[in-house]
Amino acid sequence: MELITISQVSMNYGISTRMIRYYEQAGLIQSLRKEDYAYRVYDEMAISRLRQIIILRKLRVPVKQIASILDNSDAAKTVEIFQQNINEIDSEITALATVKSILLRFVEEINEKTDINLKLLDDETIFSVISALSFSDNQIKETKEDLAMDKLNQASEELMKLEDKDVRIIYLPPMTVAAVYASGEGSEGKASEVLTKFIKESNLLKLKPDARSFGFDCSEGAAAIGEGSHVYEMWVSVPKDMSIPEPLIRREFKGGLYAAHVLRAWDFQDWRRLSEWVEASDKYDNDWGAPRWESAETVFGQGLEETLNFYNFIEKHNAEMNYLQLDLLFPIKEK
């Protein structure tokens, strides 16, 4: 039985090692440990399940539903899940087709009129266009084209593209944070364990129930497909006069402006999409790398991953992965 390393799996299937570890922590796949070998490896069964997961995610099936599909031999249950997703997609298609039809009618109106100053969007024009729509023409016809993987990838990427409505602009205020960093495979988990232990032993959330927690990959340069985070740093905001025990470090965050977007389904390609949104913005410039805190140990000015609903995540859910939700925060400045 051939065993494949997590890095090789990542390269073969074009997904990050962090996403693979998330699928494992969510119970969708299992890794193995070879004797005297430090890294995760995966057998043929795990790879087969991973391929299924990748395709189902590209078909926009939620992770919770994927678990039900893979762990349930009842075909009727799988059909029920697929039908539920089809119904949701049909609703989106109908809404988009309606908008498209109205826009097409407006184009026809403009082309038919010689008066370029016509009040195109007055109430009478809008209602006449809408009433003239033939909603039966809005139905999307099925095609017999093969659903090749490259077409599925293209469709998935188009559907995941970020628009203005998907991005929030927020200001993070200055704050004192306790920081810890770790390196090597699973560096995020290592840093998280140290930070969570500090939070519980110090009763931090009793002293500061509004504490916020952030993490970021502070590898030199972006980690390529097949590579994990070489170094990952995590923070929690603390009272300014609080004592910070080793191995944690006190840092003073200066605050700043960020483009924010909730990480969807643990697809870390959302970082790339958020970067593309910033680069295309006519209001904001990329401010990645600006010194918003000082660090002699790791890089600074990176994008941050904030744990949402942090108090409940720690106090009520004991930092369980199933309750973890991250906000991606990309540093920006106004043009």
Salt bridges, closest charged atoms under 4 A:
GLU24 OE1 - ARG40 NE 3.21
ASP71 OD1 - ARG49 NH2 3.25
GLU92 OE1 - ARG60 NH1 3.31
GLU108 OE1 - ARG105 NE 3.29
GLU145 OE1 - LYS151 NZ 3.43
GLU157 OE2 - ARG272 NH2 2.92
GLU157 OE1 - ARG273 NH2 2.97
GLU158 OE2 - LYS161 NZ 3.33
ASP166 OD1 - LYS165 NZ 3.34
GLU185 OE1 - ARG33 NH1 3.89
GLU185 OE2 - ARG40 NH1 3.13
GLU188 OE2 - ARG18 NE 2.89
GLU188 OE1 - ARG21 NH2 3.02
ASP210 OD1 - LYS208 NZ 3.35
GLU227 OE1 - HIS230 NE2 3.17
GLU233 OE2 - ARG251 NE 2.80
GLU252 OE1 - LYS240 NZ 3.31
ASP267 OD2 - ARG273 NH1 2.98
ASP270 OD2 - HIS261 NE2 3.68
ASP270 OD1 - ARG264 NH2 2.75
ASP270 OD1 - ARG273 NH1 2.93
GLU276 OE2 - ARG272 NH1 3.09
ASP285 OD1 - LYS335 NZ 2.68
ASP287 OD2 - ARG292 NH2 2.73
GLU297 OE1 - ARG251 NH1 2.93
GLU305 OE1 - ARG18 NH2 2.79
GLU306 OE2 - ARG212 NE 2.71
GLU315 OE1 - LYS206 NZ 3.06
ASP327 OD2 - ARG168 NH2 2.46
